[in-house]
Amino acid sequence: MSDFIHPTYRQLLESNHLASFDQLWQYHAEWFEEPNNRRGGWSGAGRVALHLPDGGEAGVFLKRQQNHQRPTLRHPLRGEPTFTREFHMLRFLQSRGVLAPVPVFFGQRATQAILVSEELAGFHSLEDIAENLFANGKRPPLAEQRALLRGVAAMVRQMHDAGIHHRSLYPKHLFVKSQTAAEPLVAVIDLEKSRATLLPVLRTVYDLATLNRHSPQWSRSARLYLFKRYLRVERLNAWHRLLVRLILKRSQRPKQYNSRSPNQ
């Protein structure tokens, strides 16, 4: 496939000499974190400040990988770069109104892939927000907690209603803006592992179990509130209670926690 460049960013990328695959591949950007080395290759991300004509800057995240393939139905043996799936998923979620980083550039060369996405300016990860809210034994106002949980529940439900199973729904992969507002904005990132699934129960149990397992700060009542808002109900019926048991059972699995992801 030919390289994708978001029309809004084409001129800006050209003025910063970053409008081609080769220019982006050779650009020296400080890694946000150490590259992930596995599957016989590597994958990493760094922030790039694009210089605006008026002297300001626009932040984007530059993600590059080599020999970082994942088998797919179309490519069961050779596989395809994981960023390919993420790029297509970002565009799909945009078409369904789910808030996620805007893809700015995507290109693929054999086993190499580049994905540039718009920075979520003003957003903070749910992981960092929870750590700050409950730091040193603090207990934030109930209204503030519930506003945040409503936003998270609504976004996850919207993603699931679009048929997408995130498959790595850690709090660090949910980004929130204005967490004290009545309707905070919540976006989802890191969609390399995500995929469409036909069974809603799989999306619900697997993603909410991951989120529950990695959210130790929240009380039992807060978790129940999020679950009800996700289901859009006031009381749980027998089916809902079964879902709770399945989520709790899966939540007991050992944590497989990676280092933090950038706001991308």
Secondary structure, 3 states (H helix, E strand, C coil): CCCEECCCCHHHHHHCCCCCHHHHHHCCCCECCCCEEECCEEEEEEEEEEECCCCCEEEEEEEEEECCEECCCCCCCCCEEHHHHHHHHHHHHHHCCCCCCCEEEEEEECCEEEEEEECCCCCEEHHHHHHHHCHHHCCCCHHHHHHHHHHHHHHHHHHHHCCEECCCCCHHHEEEECCCCCCCEEEECCCCCCEECCCHHHHHHHHHHHHHHCCCCCCHHHHHHHHHHHHCCCCCCHHHHHHHHHHHHHHCCCCCCCCCCCCC
